[in-house]
Amino acid sequence: MAKPAFDILRALAIASQAVGLIAVITLETVMGDAARPWQGLTLGLMIASALVLAVARTYRRNRQRKQANRG
């Protein structure tokens, strides 16, 4: 079975990490040292989104594998 050329979950993962990195840099630029707690929160959100997307990809891959075994 051929893999699709565009994987929306992978694109979402890359976009979320890029947005998080931009947010961390922007917070540091705007707030200076006061940005540390917000940067920690941003990092936590980045990790949470990566984990959610990884679970979603695993679920989708397993579902496709089950369908391929049936048909």
C-alpha positions in Angstrom: 0.0 0.0 0.0 1.5 3.3 -1.0 1.8 6.1 1.5 0.1 9.4 0.8 2.2 12.2 -0.4 0.9 14.6 2.2 0.4 13.6 5.9 -1.8 16.1 7.7 -0.8 14.9 11.1 2.9 15.4 10.3 2.2 18.8 9.0 0.3 19.7 12.2 3.2 18.5 14.3 5.8 20.5 12.4 3.5 23.6 12.5 2.8 23.3 16.2 6.5 23.1 17.0 7.4 26.0 14.7 4.7 28.2 16.4 5.9 27.2 19.8 9.5 28.1 19.0 8.4 31.4 17.6 6.4 32.0 20.7 9.4 31.2 23.0 11.7 33.6 21.1 9.0 36.3 21.0 8.4 36.0 24.7 12.1 36.3 25.4 12.4 39.4 23.2 9.4 41.2 24.5 9.5 40.3 28.2 13.1 39.5 28.9 13.6 37.5 32.1 10.0 37.7 33.1 9.1 35.4 30.2 10.5 32.3 31.9 7.2 30.9 33.3 5.5 31.6 30.0 8.2 29.9 28.1 7.8 26.9 30.4 4.1 26.8 29.7 4.7 27.1 26.0 7.2 24.2 26.2 4.6 22.1 28.1 2.0 22.9 25.4 4.5 21.9 22.7 5.2 18.6 24.3 1.5 17.9 24.9 0.6 18.6 21.3 3.5 16.4 20.1 2.3 13.6 22.3 -1.4 14.0 21.2 -0.3 14.0 17.5 1.9 10.9 18.0 -0.9 9.0 19.6 -3.2 10.0 16.7 -0.7 8.9 14.1 -0.3 5.5 15.9 -4.0 5.1 16.1 -4.5 5.9 12.4 -1.6 3.6 11.4 -3.0 0.7 13.5 -6.5 1.2 12.1 -5.1 1.1 8.5 -3.2 -2.0 9.3 -6.3 -3.7 10.6 -8.3 -2.7 7.5 -5.5 -4.0 5.3 -5.5 -7.4 7.1 -9.3 -7.7 6.6 -9.4 -6.9 3.0 
